[in-house]
Amino acid sequence: MSTFGGILSIARSAINAHQTAIQVISHNVANAETPGYSRQRVALQENWPARLPQGILGTGVFVRDVTQVRDSLLDVSYRRDSSSAAGFGLRRDLLGQIEQVFHEPSEDGLAATLDAFWNSWSDLANAPDNPAARQVVLQRGAQVAAGLNAQATRLDEVKADTVAKLNRSVGLINDYASQVAQLNGQIVIAESGGQTASDLRDSRNRIIDDMSKLASLQVIEGRDGGVAVIVSNQTLVDGTAAKQLAFSGNPPSLQLNFKGSADAIPAVGGELSALTEVLNRDLVQTRARLDDLARGVVSAVNDIHRQGWSPAAEPTPPEPVGWAGSNVDFFTGTDAASISVSAAVAADRDMVAAGSVFGGSGDNTIALRLGQLRDSAVAVGSPPSTLSLANHYRDTVTTLALDTNAATNASLVHETLASQSDTRRQSVSGVSTDEELVQLMRSQQAYVAATRLISAVDEMAQALLNMV
């Protein structure tokens, strides 16, 4: 038959269980604003019943586990969208830095500088014997060279900064992988008795969320509570073992791989993909087009200028036999970083040719032809295109602007999707203080009811004692 001790035991189990529930609710409320925290719930289960002559009687309640309220499918959705948003966002920022190098359209950009250079030749054509006009041509040419030099230098700085970002990102994902492996070991040990290590799981999920911004991940949980993290169909973390990423080669052949392996890891996704894509494609192509422009300017200007008569180069008549121009280069250099006004022209403005007639004062044919280069088709690049130098530069800037705009739009789309995914995830695993207060009231009422059981048993015992 039932006894006072049995009733008191049931009341004690109820008090302990609902006290634990209140403690868990308190933990939830305390972490309501903690990023990455998943609300917890006490899983209550009835005690094993006792078989008595009167029948099978219950023996109370116990806390089977403190579970974590989380939906793994929502985690997958959020991490996928977060990876894309982070990748496109970083690509947008990096392309924005490249755009700032060109600073177009503006009054002091390279397009305006080139335009002023062609204008100076037109001005010289109007006054071919004017020393001041020759000086302006020299100065405008030096400005074109300085503009190209500056852009090449700044592109190199953007490249160096992007490489540094890639170094930091690779180091960061390696650190995250080591932390996940360490937490895997702790979780497996903590859950070996069948309980859920909710706080440790939250720590691991926060790290995996951060990893997903660096690379697209697939997370597979094992029966023991540990997870495997897979990047581009290759395992980065497996239980307590974590591999390390590295990058090798140089743009445009820079690639990600595991340390000790020469095999490339393709389609990594996230910020790592954005960084390698900008280094391997955007910066390489932009720098190549800038170098093509510089070589086009050098070649087109020099080809015409060599045919001209430079007063300082051929100061006295008569015309030499077989004379075909003073053969003076206006520019020198093989790319945007090395282009400059030739030493001969820089040293003497009278090396600037205005006409093609030997000793011909007032001849302006060379200056006219050079002024017309503004709109003339020039073979630029490899394979060569037949654009004008201005249009070649305009295409470079326009292509960059279109790529930046595409990255911006994609970033906005995926940031919205990531935000929506996070909202759905928070609706499941986030803490609602109103809901927690309702749970608190229920647990509190159950706790009070259990204490009243003890009071009832006390009164029953006193009644028996009074009967004696």
Contacts in CASP RR format, 6 or more apart in sequence:
PFRMAT RR
TARGET T0000
AUTHOR 0000-0000-0000
METHOD contacts of the structure
MODEL  1
MSTFGGILSIARSAINAHQTAIQVISHNVANAETPGYSRQRVALQENWPA
RLPQGILGTGVFVRDVTQVRDSLLDVSYRRDSSSAAGFGLRRDLLGQIEQ
VFHEPSEDGLAATLDAFWNSWSDLANAPDNPAARQVVLQRGAQVAAGLNA
QATRLDEVKADTVAKLNRSVGLINDYASQVAQLNGQIVIAESGGQTASDL
RDSRNRIIDDMSKLASLQVIEGRDGGVAVIVSNQTLVDGTAAKQLAFSGN
PPSLQLNFKGSADAIPAVGGELSALTEVLNRDLVQTRARLDDLARGVVSA
VNDIHRQGWSPAAEPTPPEPVGWAGSNVDFFTGTDAASISVSAAVAADRD
MVAAGSVFGGSGDNTIALRLGQLRDSAVAVGSPPSTLSLANHYRDTVTTL
ALDTNAATNASLVHETLASQSDTRRQSVSGVSTDEELVQLMRSQQAYVAA
TRLISAVDEMAQALLNMV
1 52 0 8 1.000
1 53 0 8 1.000
1 54 0 8 1.000
2 52 0 8 1.000
2 54 0 8 1.000
2 57 0 8 1.000
4 457 0 8 1.000
4 460 0 8 1.000
4 461 0 8 1.000
5 457 0 8 1.000
6 59 0 8 1.000
7 453 0 8 1.000
7 457 0 8 1.000
8 453 0 8 1.000
8 454 0 8 1.000
8 457 0 8 1.000
9 59 0 8 1.000
9 60 0 8 1.000
10 58 0 8 1.000
10 59 0 8 1.000
10 60 0 8 1.000
10 61 0 8 1.000
10 453 0 8 1.000
11 450 0 8 1.000
11 451 0 8 1.000
11 453 0 8 1.000
11 454 0 8 1.000
11 457 0 8 1.000
12 450 0 8 1.000
13 47 0 8 1.000
13 59 0 8 1.000
13 60 0 8 1.000
13 61 0 8 1.000
13 62 0 8 1.000
14 60 0 8 1.000
14 61 0 8 1.000
14 446 0 8 1.000
14 447 0 8 1.000
14 449 0 8 1.000
14 450 0 8 1.000
14 453 0 8 1.000
15 447 0 8 1.000
15 450 0 8 1.000
15 451 0 8 1.000
16 62 0 8 1.000
16 63 0 8 1.000
17 42 0 8 1.000
17 44 0 8 1.000
17 61 0 8 1.000
17 62 0 8 1.000
17 63 0 8 1.000
18 443 0 8 1.000
18 444 0 8 1.000
18 446 0 8 1.000
18 447 0 8 1.000
18 450 0 8 1.000
19 447 0 8 1.000
20 42 0 8 1.000
20 63 0 8 1.000
20 66 0 8 1.000
21 42 0 8 1.000
21 44 0 8 1.000
21 63 0 8 1.000
21 439 0 8 1.000
21 443 0 8 1.000
21 446 0 8 1.000
22 440 0 8 1.000
22 443 0 8 1.000
22 444 0 8 1.000
22 447 0 8 1.000
24 40 0 8 1.000
24 41 0 8 1.000
24 42 0 8 1.000
24 66 0 8 1.000
25 436 0 8 1.000
25 439 0 8 1.000
25 440 0 8 1.000
25 443 0 8 1.000
27 40 0 8 1.000
28 39 0 8 1.000
28 40 0 8 1.000
28 431 0 8 1.000
28 436 0 8 1.000
29 431 0 8 1.000
29 433 0 8 1.000
29 436 0 8 1.000
31 37 0 8 1.000
31 431 0 8 1.000
32 431 0 8 1.000
32 433 0 8 1.000
32 436 0 8 1.000
35 206 0 8 1.000
36 202 0 8 1.000
36 205 0 8 1.000
36 206 0 8 1.000
36 209 0 8 1.000
37 202 0 8 1.000
37 430 0 8 1.000
37 431 0 8 1.000
38 68 0 8 1.000
38 69 0 8 1.000
38 70 0 8 1.000
38 198 0 8 1.000
38 201 0 8 1.000
38 202 0 8 1.000
38 205 0 8 1.000
38 429 0 8 1.000
38 430 0 8 1.000
39 68 0 8 1.000
39 69 0 8 1.000
39 429 0 8 1.000
39 430 0 8 1.000
39 431 0 8 1.000
39 432 0 8 1.000
39 436 0 8 1.000
40 66 0 8 1.000
40 67 0 8 1.000
40 68 0 8 1.000
40 69 0 8 1.000
40 198 0 8 1.000
41 66 0 8 1.000
41 67 0 8 1.000
41 69 0 8 1.000
42 63 0 8 1.000
42 66 0 8 1.000
42 67 0 8 1.000
43 63 0 8 1.000
43 64 0 8 1.000
43 65 0 8 1.000
43 66 0 8 1.000
43 67 0 8 1.000
44 61 0 8 1.000
44 62 0 8 1.000
44 63 0 8 1.000
44 64 0 8 1.000
45 61 0 8 1.000
45 62 0 8 1.000
45 63 0 8 1.000
45 64 0 8 1.000
46 58 0 8 1.000
46 59 0 8 1.000
46 60 0 8 1.000
46 61 0 8 1.000
46 62 0 8 1.000
47 58 0 8 1.000
47 59 0 8 1.000
47 60 0 8 1.000
47 61 0 8 1.000
47 62 0 8 1.000
48 59 0 8 1.000
49 56 0 8 1.000
49 57 0 8 1.000
49 58 0 8 1.000
49 59 0 8 1.000
50 56 0 8 1.000
50 57 0 8 1.000
50 58 0 8 1.000
50 59 0 8 1.000
65 194 0 8 1.000
65 195 0 8 1.000
65 196 0 8 1.000
66 195 0 8 1.000
66 196 0 8 1.000
66 198 0 8 1.000
67 196 0 8 1.000
67 198 0 8 1.000
68 196 0 8 1.000
68 198 0 8 1.000
68 201 0 8 1.000
68 202 0 8 1.000
68 429 0 8 1.000
69 428 0 8 1.000
69 429 0 8 1.000
69 430 0 8 1.000
70 201 0 8 1.000
70 205 0 8 1.000
70 428 0 8 1.000
70 429 0 8 1.000
71 425 0 8 1.000
71 428 0 8 1.000
71 429 0 8 1.000
72 221 0 8 1.000
74 421 0 8 1.000
74 424 0 8 1.000
74 425 0 8 1.000
74 428 0 8 1.000
74 429 0 8 1.000
75 205 0 8 1.000
75 219 0 8 1.000
75 425 0 8 1.000
76 219 0 8 1.000
77 421 0 8 1.000
77 424 0 8 1.000
77 425 0 8 1.000
78 209 0 8 1.000
78 212 0 8 1.000
78 418 0 8 1.000
78 421 0 8 1.000
78 422 0 8 1.000
78 425 0 8 1.000
79 208 0 8 1.000
79 209 0 8 1.000
79 212 0 8 1.000
79 217 0 8 1.000
79 219 0 8 1.000
80 212 0 8 1.000
80 216 0 8 1.000
80 421 0 8 1.000
81 414 0 8 1.000
81 417 0 8 1.000
81 418 0 8 1.000
81 420 0 8 1.000
81 421 0 8 1.000
82 209 0 8 1.000
82 212 0 8 1.000
82 213 0 8 1.000
82 418 0 8 1.000
82 421 0 8 1.000
82 422 0 8 1.000
83 212 0 8 1.000
83 213 0 8 1.000
83 215 0 8 1.000
83 216 0 8 1.000
83 217 0 8 1.000
83 269 0 8 1.000
83 270 0 8 1.000
84 216 0 8 1.000
84 269 0 8 1.000
84 270 0 8 1.000
84 410 0 8 1.000
84 414 0 8 1.000
84 417 0 8 1.000
84 418 0 8 1.000
85 411 0 8 1.000
85 414 0 8 1.000
85 415 0 8 1.000
85 417 0 8 1.000
85 418 0 8 1.000
86 212 0 8 1.000
86 213 0 8 1.000
86 214 0 8 1.000
86 270 0 8 1.000
86 271 0 8 1.000
86 274 0 8 1.000
87 213 0 8 1.000
87 269 0 8 1.000
87 270 0 8 1.000
87 271 0 8 1.000
87 273 0 8 1.000
87 274 0 8 1.000
87 411 0 8 1.000
88 274 0 8 1.000
88 407 0 8 1.000
88 410 0 8 1.000
88 411 0 8 1.000
88 414 0 8 1.000
89 274 0 8 1.000
89 407 0 8 1.000
89 408 0 8 1.000
89 411 0 8 1.000
89 415 0 8 1.000
90 270 0 8 1.000
90 271 0 8 1.000
90 274 0 8 1.000
90 275 0 8 1.000
91 274 0 8 1.000
91 277 0 8 1.000
91 278 0 8 1.000
91 407 0 8 1.000
91 411 0 8 1.000
92 404 0 8 1.000
92 407 0 8 1.000
92 408 0 8 1.000
92 411 0 8 1.000
94 158 0 8 1.000
94 162 0 8 1.000
94 274 0 8 1.000
94 275 0 8 1.000
94 278 0 8 1.000
94 282 0 8 1.000
95 278 0 8 1.000
95 282 0 8 1.000
95 400 0 8 1.000
95 403 0 8 1.000
95 404 0 8 1.000
95 407 0 8 1.000
96 404 0 8 1.000
97 158 0 8 1.000
97 161 0 8 1.000
98 155 0 8 1.000
98 158 0 8 1.000
98 278 0 8 1.000
98 282 0 8 1.000
98 283 0 8 1.000
98 286 0 8 1.000
98 400 0 8 1.000
99 400 0 8 1.000
99 401 0 8 1.000
99 404 0 8 1.000
101 151 0 8 1.000
101 154 0 8 1.000
101 155 0 8 1.000
101 158 0 8 1.000
102 109 0 8 1.000
102 110 0 8 1.000
102 151 0 8 1.000
102 396 0 8 1.000
102 397 0 8 1.000
102 400 0 8 1.000
103 109 0 8 1.000
104 110 0 8 1.000
104 111 0 8 1.000
104 397 0 8 1.000
105 111 0 8 1.000
106 112 0 8 1.000
109 147 0 8 1.000
110 144 0 8 1.000
110 147 0 8 1.000
110 148 0 8 1.000
110 151 0 8 1.000
110 393 0 8 1.000
111 390 0 8 1.000
111 393 0 8 1.000
111 394 0 8 1.000
111 397 0 8 1.000
113 140 0 8 1.000
113 143 0 8 1.000
113 144 0 8 1.000
113 147 0 8 1.000
114 144 0 8 1.000
114 297 0 8 1.000
114 374 0 8 1.000
114 389 0 8 1.000
114 390 0 8 1.000
114 393 0 8 1.000
115 374 0 8 1.000
115 390 0 8 1.000
116 140 0 8 1.000
116 143 0 8 1.000
117 137 0 8 1.000
117 140 0 8 1.000
117 141 0 8 1.000
117 143 0 8 1.000
117 144 0 8 1.000
118 370 0 8 1.000
118 371 0 8 1.000
118 373 0 8 1.000
118 374 0 8 1.000
119 140 0 8 1.000
119 371 0 8 1.000
120 133 0 8 1.000
120 136 0 8 1.000
120 137 0 8 1.000
120 139 0 8 1.000
120 140 0 8 1.000
120 141 0 8 1.000
121 137 0 8 1.000
121 367 0 8 1.000
121 368 0 8 1.000
121 370 0 8 1.000
121 371 0 8 1.000
121 373 0 8 1.000
122 367 0 8 1.000
122 368 0 8 1.000
122 371 0 8 1.000
123 133 0 8 1.000
123 136 0 8 1.000
124 130 0 8 1.000
124 133 0 8 1.000
124 134 0 8 1.000
124 136 0 8 1.000
124 137 0 8 1.000
124 352 0 8 1.000
124 354 0 8 1.000
124 364 0 8 1.000
124 367 0 8 1.000
125 354 0 8 1.000
125 364 0 8 1.000
125 367 0 8 1.000
125 368 0 8 1.000
125 371 0 8 1.000
126 133 0 8 1.000
126 364 0 8 1.000
127 133 0 8 1.000
128 354 0 8 1.000
128 355 0 8 1.000
128 361 0 8 1.000
128 362 0 8 1.000
128 363 0 8 1.000
128 364 0 8 1.000
128 367 0 8 1.000
129 354 0 8 1.000
129 361 0 8 1.000
129 362 0 8 1.000
131 349 0 8 1.000
131 350 0 8 1.000
134 349 0 8 1.000
134 350 0 8 1.000
134 352 0 8 1.000
134 354 0 8 1.000
135 349 0 8 1.000
137 349 0 8 1.000
137 352 0 8 1.000
138 341 0 8 1.000
138 345 0 8 1.000
138 346 0 8 1.000
138 349 0 8 1.000
138 352 0 8 1.000
141 330 0 8 1.000
141 331 0 8 1.000
141 341 0 8 1.000
142 340 0 8 1.000
142 341 0 8 1.000
142 346 0 8 1.000
144 297 0 8 1.000
144 339 0 8 1.000
145 331 0 8 1.000
145 339 0 8 1.000
145 340 0 8 1.000
145 341 0 8 1.000
148 290 0 8 1.000
148 293 0 8 1.000
148 294 0 8 1.000
148 297 0 8 1.000
148 336 0 8 1.000
148 337 0 8 1.000
148 339 0 8 1.000
149 336 0 8 1.000
149 337 0 8 1.000
149 339 0 8 1.000
149 340 0 8 1.000
151 290 0 8 1.000
151 336 0 8 1.000
152 287 0 8 1.000
152 290 0 8 1.000
152 291 0 8 1.000
152 294 0 8 1.000
152 335 0 8 1.000
152 336 0 8 1.000
152 337 0 8 1.000
153 337 0 8 1.000
155 283 0 8 1.000
155 286 0 8 1.000
155 287 0 8 1.000
155 290 0 8 1.000
156 337 0 8 1.000
158 283 0 8 1.000
159 251 0 8 1.000
159 279 0 8 1.000
159 283 0 8 1.000
159 287 0 8 1.000
162 275 0 8 1.000
162 278 0 8 1.000
162 279 0 8 1.000
162 283 0 8 1.000
163 279 0 8 1.000
165 275 0 8 1.000
166 247 0 8 1.000
166 272 0 8 1.000
166 275 0 8 1.000
166 276 0 8 1.000
166 279 0 8 1.000
169 214 0 8 1.000
169 271 0 8 1.000
169 272 0 8 1.000
169 275 0 8 1.000
170 245 0 8 1.000
170 246 0 8 1.000
170 247 0 8 1.000
170 256 0 8 1.000
170 272 0 8 1.000
171 245 0 8 1.000
172 214 0 8 1.000
173 211 0 8 1.000
173 214 0 8 1.000
173 215 0 8 1.000
173 236 0 8 1.000
173 245 0 8 1.000
173 272 0 8 1.000
174 242 0 8 1.000
174 244 0 8 1.000
174 245 0 8 1.000
176 207 0 8 1.000
176 208 0 8 1.000
176 210 0 8 1.000
176 211 0 8 1.000
176 214 0 8 1.000
177 211 0 8 1.000
177 229 0 8 1.000
177 236 0 8 1.000
177 237 0 8 1.000
177 242 0 8 1.000
177 243 0 8 1.000
177 244 0 8 1.000
177 245 0 8 1.000
178 242 0 8 1.000
179 207 0 8 1.000
180 204 0 8 1.000
180 207 0 8 1.000
180 208 0 8 1.000
180 211 0 8 1.000
180 227 0 8 1.000
180 229 0 8 1.000
180 237 0 8 1.000
180 242 0 8 1.000
181 237 0 8 1.000
181 239 0 8 1.000
181 240 0 8 1.000
181 241 0 8 1.000
181 242 0 8 1.000
182 240 0 8 1.000
183 200 0 8 1.000
183 203 0 8 1.000
183 204 0 8 1.000
183 207 0 8 1.000
184 204 0 8 1.000
184 225 0 8 1.000
184 226 0 8 1.000
184 227 0 8 1.000
184 237 0 8 1.000
184 239 0 8 1.000
184 240 0 8 1.000
185 226 0 8 1.000
185 239 0 8 1.000
185 240 0 8 1.000
186 197 0 8 1.000
186 200 0 8 1.000
187 197 0 8 1.000
187 200 0 8 1.000
187 201 0 8 1.000
187 204 0 8 1.000
187 225 0 8 1.000
187 226 0 8 1.000
188 224 0 8 1.000
188 225 0 8 1.000
188 226 0 8 1.000
188 239 0 8 1.000
190 197 0 8 1.000
190 200 0 8 1.000
191 197 0 8 1.000
191 224 0 8 1.000
191 225 0 8 1.000
192 224 0 8 1.000
204 227 0 8 1.000
208 217 0 8 1.000
208 219 0 8 1.000
208 227 0 8 1.000
208 229 0 8 1.000
211 217 0 8 1.000
211 229 0 8 1.000
212 270 0 8 1.000
213 270 0 8 1.000
213 271 0 8 1.000
214 270 0 8 1.000
214 271 0 8 1.000
214 272 0 8 1.000
215 231 0 8 1.000
215 232 0 8 1.000
215 268 0 8 1.000
215 269 0 8 1.000
215 270 0 8 1.000
215 271 0 8 1.000
215 272 0 8 1.000
215 273 0 8 1.000
216 231 0 8 1.000
216 232 0 8 1.000
216 267 0 8 1.000
216 268 0 8 1.000
216 269 0 8 1.000
216 270 0 8 1.000
216 273 0 8 1.000
217 229 0 8 1.000
217 230 0 8 1.000
217 231 0 8 1.000
217 236 0 8 1.000
218 229 0 8 1.000
218 230 0 8 1.000
218 231 0 8 1.000
219 227 0 8 1.000
219 228 0 8 1.000
219 229 0 8 1.000
219 230 0 8 1.000
220 227 0 8 1.000
220 228 0 8 1.000
220 230 0 8 1.000
221 227 0 8 1.000
222 228 0 8 1.000
226 239 0 8 1.000
227 237 0 8 1.000
227 239 0 8 1.000
228 235 0 8 1.000
228 237 0 8 1.000
228 238 0 8 1.000
228 239 0 8 1.000
229 235 0 8 1.000
229 236 0 8 1.000
229 237 0 8 1.000
230 236 0 8 1.000
231 245 0 8 1.000
231 265 0 8 1.000
231 268 0 8 1.000
232 265 0 8 1.000
232 266 0 8 1.000
232 267 0 8 1.000
232 268 0 8 1.000
232 269 0 8 1.000
234 258 0 8 1.000
234 265 0 8 1.000
235 243 0 8 1.000
236 242 0 8 1.000
236 243 0 8 1.000
236 245 0 8 1.000
237 243 0 8 1.000
243 258 0 8 1.000
243 259 0 8 1.000
244 258 0 8 1.000
244 259 0 8 1.000
245 256 0 8 1.000
245 257 0 8 1.000
245 258 0 8 1.000
245 259 0 8 1.000
245 265 0 8 1.000
245 272 0 8 1.000
246 256 0 8 1.000
246 257 0 8 1.000
246 258 0 8 1.000
246 259 0 8 1.000
246 260 0 8 1.000
247 254 0 8 1.000
247 255 0 8 1.000
247 256 0 8 1.000
247 257 0 8 1.000
247 276 0 8 1.000
248 254 0 8 1.000
248 255 0 8 1.000
248 257 0 8 1.000
248 262 0 8 1.000
249 255 0 8 1.000
251 279 0 8 1.000
251 280 0 8 1.000
251 283 0 8 1.000
251 284 0 8 1.000
252 279 0 8 1.000
252 280 0 8 1.000
252 281 0 8 1.000
252 284 0 8 1.000
253 280 0 8 1.000
254 276 0 8 1.000
254 279 0 8 1.000
254 280 0 8 1.000
255 264 0 8 1.000
255 265 0 8 1.000
255 276 0 8 1.000
256 264 0 8 1.000
256 265 0 8 1.000
256 268 0 8 1.000
256 272 0 8 1.000
256 276 0 8 1.000
257 263 0 8 1.000
257 264 0 8 1.000
257 265 0 8 1.000
258 265 0 8 1.000
267 273 0 8 1.000
268 276 0 8 1.000
282 400 0 8 1.000
282 403 0 8 1.000
286 396 0 8 1.000
286 400 0 8 1.000
287 336 0 8 1.000
289 392 0 8 1.000
289 395 0 8 1.000
289 396 0 8 1.000
290 336 0 8 1.000
290 396 0 8 1.000
291 335 0 8 1.000
291 336 0 8 1.000
291 337 0 8 1.000
292 380 0 8 1.000
292 381 0 8 1.000
292 382 0 8 1.000
292 392 0 8 1.000
293 336 0 8 1.000
293 380 0 8 1.000
293 389 0 8 1.000
293 392 0 8 1.000
293 393 0 8 1.000
293 396 0 8 1.000
294 333 0 8 1.000
294 335 0 8 1.000
294 336 0 8 1.000
294 339 0 8 1.000
295 334 0 8 1.000
295 335 0 8 1.000
295 380 0 8 1.000
295 381 0 8 1.000
296 378 0 8 1.000
296 379 0 8 1.000
296 380 0 8 1.000
296 381 0 8 1.000
296 389 0 8 1.000
297 331 0 8 1.000
297 339 0 8 1.000
297 389 0 8 1.000
298 331 0 8 1.000
298 332 0 8 1.000
298 333 0 8 1.000
298 334 0 8 1.000
298 339 0 8 1.000
299 378 0 8 1.000
300 373 0 8 1.000
300 376 0 8 1.000
300 378 0 8 1.000
300 389 0 8 1.000
301 330 0 8 1.000
301 331 0 8 1.000
301 370 0 8 1.000
301 373 0 8 1.000
302 329 0 8 1.000
302 330 0 8 1.000
302 331 0 8 1.000
304 366 0 8 1.000
304 369 0 8 1.000
304 370 0 8 1.000
304 373 0 8 1.000
305 328 0 8 1.000
305 329 0 8 1.000
305 330 0 8 1.000
305 353 0 8 1.000
305 366 0 8 1.000
305 370 0 8 1.000
306 325 0 8 1.000
306 326 0 8 1.000
306 327 0 8 1.000
306 328 0 8 1.000
306 329 0 8 1.000
307 324 0 8 1.000
307 325 0 8 1.000
307 353 0 8 1.000
307 356 0 8 1.000
307 366 0 8 1.000
308 325 0 8 1.000
308 326 0 8 1.000
308 328 0 8 1.000
308 353 0 8 1.000
308 354 0 8 1.000
308 355 0 8 1.000
308 356 0 8 1.000
308 366 0 8 1.000
309 325 0 8 1.000
309 326 0 8 1.000
309 353 0 8 1.000
309 354 0 8 1.000
309 355 0 8 1.000
309 356 0 8 1.000
309 357 0 8 1.000
309 358 0 8 1.000
309 359 0 8 1.000
309 360 0 8 1.000
309 363 0 8 1.000
309 366 0 8 1.000
310 326 0 8 1.000
310 328 0 8 1.000
310 350 0 8 1.000
310 351 0 8 1.000
310 352 0 8 1.000
310 353 0 8 1.000
311 350 0 8 1.000
311 359 0 8 1.000
312 348 0 8 1.000
312 350 0 8 1.000
312 351 0 8 1.000
313 326 0 8 1.000
313 327 0 8 1.000
313 328 0 8 1.000
313 344 0 8 1.000
313 351 0 8 1.000
314 320 0 8 1.000
314 323 0 8 1.000
314 325 0 8 1.000
314 326 0 8 1.000
314 358 0 8 1.000
314 359 0 8 1.000
317 358 0 8 1.000
317 359 0 8 1.000
319 358 0 8 1.000
319 359 0 8 1.000
320 358 0 8 1.000
323 358 0 8 1.000
325 353 0 8 1.000
325 356 0 8 1.000
325 358 0 8 1.000
326 351 0 8 1.000
326 353 0 8 1.000
328 342 0 8 1.000
328 344 0 8 1.000
328 345 0 8 1.000
328 351 0 8 1.000
328 353 0 8 1.000
329 342 0 8 1.000
329 344 0 8 1.000
329 345 0 8 1.000
330 341 0 8 1.000
330 342 0 8 1.000
330 345 0 8 1.000
330 352 0 8 1.000
331 339 0 8 1.000
331 340 0 8 1.000
331 341 0 8 1.000
331 342 0 8 1.000
332 338 0 8 1.000
332 339 0 8 1.000
332 340 0 8 1.000
332 341 0 8 1.000
332 342 0 8 1.000
332 343 0 8 1.000
333 339 0 8 1.000
333 340 0 8 1.000
340 346 0 8 1.000
342 351 0 8 1.000
344 351 0 8 1.000
345 351 0 8 1.000
345 352 0 8 1.000
353 366 0 8 1.000
353 367 0 8 1.000
354 362 0 8 1.000
354 363 0 8 1.000
354 364 0 8 1.000
354 366 0 8 1.000
354 367 0 8 1.000
355 362 0 8 1.000
355 363 0 8 1.000
355 364 0 8 1.000
355 365 0 8 1.000
355 366 0 8 1.000
355 367 0 8 1.000
356 363 0 8 1.000
356 365 0 8 1.000
356 366 0 8 1.000
357 363 0 8 1.000
357 365 0 8 1.000
373 388 0 8 1.000
373 389 0 8 1.000
374 388 0 8 1.000
374 389 0 8 1.000
374 390 0 8 1.000
375 388 0 8 1.000
375 390 0 8 1.000
376 388 0 8 1.000
377 386 0 8 1.000
377 387 0 8 1.000
377 388 0 8 1.000
378 386 0 8 1.000
378 387 0 8 1.000
378 388 0 8 1.000
378 389 0 8 1.000
378 392 0 8 1.000
379 385 0 8 1.000
379 386 0 8 1.000
380 387 0 8 1.000
380 389 0 8 1.000
380 392 0 8 1.000
385 392 0 8 1.000
387 395 0 8 1.000
END
